[in-house]
Amino acid sequence: MTSPLSSAQAARTALATRLRHLRLDAGLAGHQLSRACGWHPAKTSRIENSRAVPSDADIRAWCAACGADGQAEDLIAAARHATSMYVEWKRLNRAGLASLQREIVPLLARTRQFRVYCSHVVPGLLQTRTHAAAVIAAYGTFHGTTDDIETAAAARVRRSQVLHKRGRTFAFLIEESVLHSRIAGPETTAAQLDHLVEIAGLPQVSLGIIPIRAPRPLWSMESFTVYDDAQVGIELLSARVTITAPGEIATYQRAFADLAAHAAYGDSARTLLRRAAEAHR
């Protein structure tokens, strides 16, 4: 698998290259541009070597120094895109856990084909409210933000209404170990698994469970979602990564297909779900 950070780094490198070429085209040495912008030459070096993403003000100062004010807005847009591709959870959490759940709603609304792989928890779109509250509480406790868990759980359940919107298909892959997770209490987990049995019966939903003992082409990996053919969202422990490079999207699509070929579906999947639910009761 390609590193999920490579697209983000590639976007930052591309931005740095454009800024460096702008400086060179203006005939400025690094120290000259730094003096014109009013900052230390080390800052120019960090930006040009993609070790730092410049702020909007930095880019405007850079363009002004190079006599290229007309390119500032385009470069600012590129910088914001590069920044959005790798965002630490601590930054996303500043607006609250409920806001984090609502933020993704526009993406869900415009997506028609969902491919979701989860290796550690039940996919968010399939969670019951009580199970969502338990998962969000665990996440919030680890990241030090637990102010609006119930509101966030309600928002997560509301966004799952997309499952019933016309013209959409959903393919979910879950590792069997997820069914035995102790994130929530036994009753909550059993009810969640019963809910998965119901969801698996929807015609627009495909639910595959990768058995623990099944031969497999790939190891378990970070959870990811492929939204149409447009982007991949990956959830790391420290950050959310967004991939938009076609080659990397194809890599995750291939991984999903390889894993899906070894999953249990239909009656076999329901048997695994019911067996796990009984174990929690």
Secondary structure as UniProt FT lines:
FT   TURN            4..5
FT   HELIX           6..25
FT   TURN            26..27
FT   HELIX           30..37
FT   HELIX           41..48
FT   TURN            49..50
FT   HELIX           56..65
FT   TURN            66..67
FT   HELIX           69..71
FT   HELIX           72..84
FT   STRAND          86..88
FT   HELIX           89..92
FT   HELIX           93..95
FT   HELIX           97..103
FT   HELIX           105..110
FT   STRAND          113..118
FT   HELIX           124..126
FT   HELIX           129..143
FT   HELIX           149..159
FT   HELIX           160..164
FT   TURN            166..167
FT   STRAND          169..175
FT   HELIX           176..180
FT   HELIX           186..199
FT   TURN            200..201
FT   TURN            203..204
FT   STRAND          205..210
FT   TURN            212..213
FT   STRAND          224..227
FT   TURN            228..230
FT   STRAND          231..235
FT   STRAND          239..243
FT   HELIX           246..260
FT   TURN            261..262
FT   HELIX           266..280
//
